Amino acid sequence: MTAGVIKKFFIASMFMWIAPLAILYGFNHNFLRGSTDLSPHAMTLLSGFLAVISVNIVIAFYIWMAMKEPSDKHEPDPKFLADAKASISQPTGEATTSSQSQKKQE
């Protein structure tokens, strides 16, 4: 299971680098239709915007894949739970001291 998670993370990380660089390269070398009709300023803005959007799409896809991962419910250790419940129900020394000081003030 761990190898699959690492593989998905690696693939998503690679696409987070490849997709925006491919978009920027395509715009700068006029591989995309209509990019030659744009002014340099508009081409820079559009290519940068699309590159950022592509990274967000990859992140959303990775989150969607992570949400699809099977999640086995983790059962806590019964001894730990018993100790935690016992520690909650036991009065602490500070609480008894403060209640005794309140009684003295009354």
N, C-alpha and C positions, 0 to 999 in steps of 0.2 A: 504494500500500500504506500509506503513512504517513497519508493522509487517512482511510482506514478505521479505523486504530488510534485516531486522535484522535477520530473520531466515536463509537467504542465507549466510549472513556474518558469523553467528555462525557455520553453517555447514562447510563452507570453512575453517574457523579457526580450527575446530576440525580435518578436514582432513589434514591440514598443520602440526598438531602435530602427528596424528595417522599414516599417510603414512610413514614418515621417521623412526619413532620408530619401526614400523612393519618390515620395510626393514632391519634395523640394527639388530633387534631381530632375524629375519629369518636367516640372515647370521651368527650371533654369535652362534646360536643353531643348525646350519646345517639343517634347514628346506627346503632350496632351493637346487635343484639338481645341482651338479657340484661344490658347494661351498666347499666340503671336499677336492677336488683336488687342491685347491688354497693354496698358502703359506699364512701365517698369514698377512704378509705385503700387499700382493695383495688383500686379502679378505677385509682388512680394507679400502684400497683405493677404491675398487669397491663398497663396501657397502656405504661408505661415498658419493661417486659420485652419486650413484643411489638415495640415500636419498635426496641429494640436487636437483637432477633432478625432483624427485617426488614433492617437494615443489614448484618448478617452474611450473610444470604442473598444480598443484592446483591453483596457482596464475593466470595462463593464463586462466584456465577454469572460475575462478571467474570474471576476467575482461570480458571474453566473455559473461557471464551471465549478468553482469552489462550493457554491451553495448546493450543487447537485451531488457532491461527495457524500457517501454514506456516513452517517454519524451514529456510532454505537453509543448508547447511553452509558455513561460512566457511573458505576456504583461506588460510593465512598466506602471506606473501610469501616466496618461496624464498631470496632474498638475506638477508632478516632471519633465517631459520632457519639458514642457513650461518654467518652472523656470530655468532649465539647459540651454536651448537655449537663454533665456533672459540674463542670467549671462555671457554667452560667447560673446554675441553681445555688451554688455555694456563695455565701456572703463574703465579701472581701473585707480585709481588716480596716481599710479606709472608710468603708461605709458604716461600720459599727462605731468607729471612732467619731465620725461626724455626727451620727445620730446621738451618741452620748454627749457630745459637746452641745448639741441643740437642747437636750433635756436639761443640762446644767444652766443654760441661758434662760430657760423658762422658769 
